[in-house]
């Protein structure tokens, strides 16, 4: 059974819920004429619990934004699509879910079956529902009294990360471009480009913005700057190690993150440097 979902207001009309079992954040941005839901969780059951929590707050029509294509941010889409919600994402996320949704569903089931069997069962039963509305660089969503900018600033955690910027509330919803409750996840990442993408996000965000990470507590600009610095260190270790012919293990041993995270970053980075056309 999906646990109850509790939203907390972090700014005027912007609410965030931290959910279990993966500490995923979902954000609800309210306007006069509509609301934007950022991410839909992992399973149909979780999404129904999310829908019920939202309907206890507002009857407004919903639009959905997927920050990227990973299951914990979009496998609940079908529940909201069935109620008529438009679902936005970057074109990369839409393509992955349209063309390879079954592949990812099988892979993620296998990844989680031993560790989180209830979650894995929900993943296997989920209806993979791809977004239909595409963001290539920026789109502005009009919610009546407020406008939300949905923006793709470049490759990072995936090739298609999108953030939601709410200027009047001083909030930026980052998806997994920023992580608080664990290190960055490099499994599908672009470690040589992630720092530059995060630098653009920081440059375009208000000085006192609140940043909602994909997982964990809401953070401030200083936290995001520190994560950017660590990602930049990782980038240059990868570039220098590749130039010098170092092994992936030797480079990973010098990285700023936990060993397995460093190793994943180095392997992804070396893969890109071995064939820049990828």
C-alpha angles and dihedrals in degrees: 000000000000113000119244114274119228122194123207122199109234096174136000106308095349116110131180132196123197108209137195149267094027100025090243118172122224119188130206118200114193128206135169095262104027148350134239120220113200110209129350106222130238112296143026090252093052090046092052090052088049091050091050091050090051093048089053086061105037142002091207119131111263133230117190130216122193110205090204142336102271114122097243090062103041117015089096091062096104093065091058096038088056088060092052101262118156110231120212130194141143113283091249092061092046091050094048092051094043099045103026105022094118092049092052092044091055093044095049092046089055092046094054105030095097099035100040109013095172091052091046091052090052091049091053091051097044121112105234105225117185122212116257101198115072133213117196100168112338139348126180118218116205111213094176106259095026139040124215121202114215106198141180111204100177143288119329130123085007135353091264111043116155128191129200115223119197104187099182091053095041091233132134119191104206109180112205094331081094125036127188108169095048142005122287114284113236099179093112097009137129102222094179092057103031095085093054091048091051090047090058091049090052092046093053097042123092114260094247098037124147111229121209108207124206090251130019139010125348109264140197133239093269090061092050091047090052091050090048090053092051092048090049090051089051092050094054094045088055094047094046093043092050091047091050095046094244121162120255089243093054093050093045091053089065097047126117097234134065114296098258091047092049091049093051090049093050094047092050091046095048089048090056094045092049089059113018090184090072 
